[in-house]
Amino acid sequence: MVGPWVAEFDETQLPQAKAIFKDALALTGFEHLQRYLYHGTDFGLHPAAEYALGYRIVQTYLKRIHKMVIEASLVPPHIILSESRFFDE
């Protein structure tokens, strides 16, 4: 079961969300990142697009690496992001 922030995400927005967030992967500094973390609507996306995208990144990682969620909880986020290859698809 997933929360409403994932379940209510409009799948037709996925390509747009991936493109927007992929462009932001190299950003540093909270003043730049907060726009992506808390304001999906700034980009015309669902208000919780970042949560839905994060969920999909982790799911992609789990399928690709064949790990259980409990195992992934010990993996650093940058490893999950790179090994998921989510933004390469």
Summary of the structure (lengths in Angstrom):
residues: 89
radius of gyration: 13.1
end to end distance: 25.2
largest distance: 35.7
contacts: 212
relative contact order: 0.15
helix: 70%
strand: 0%
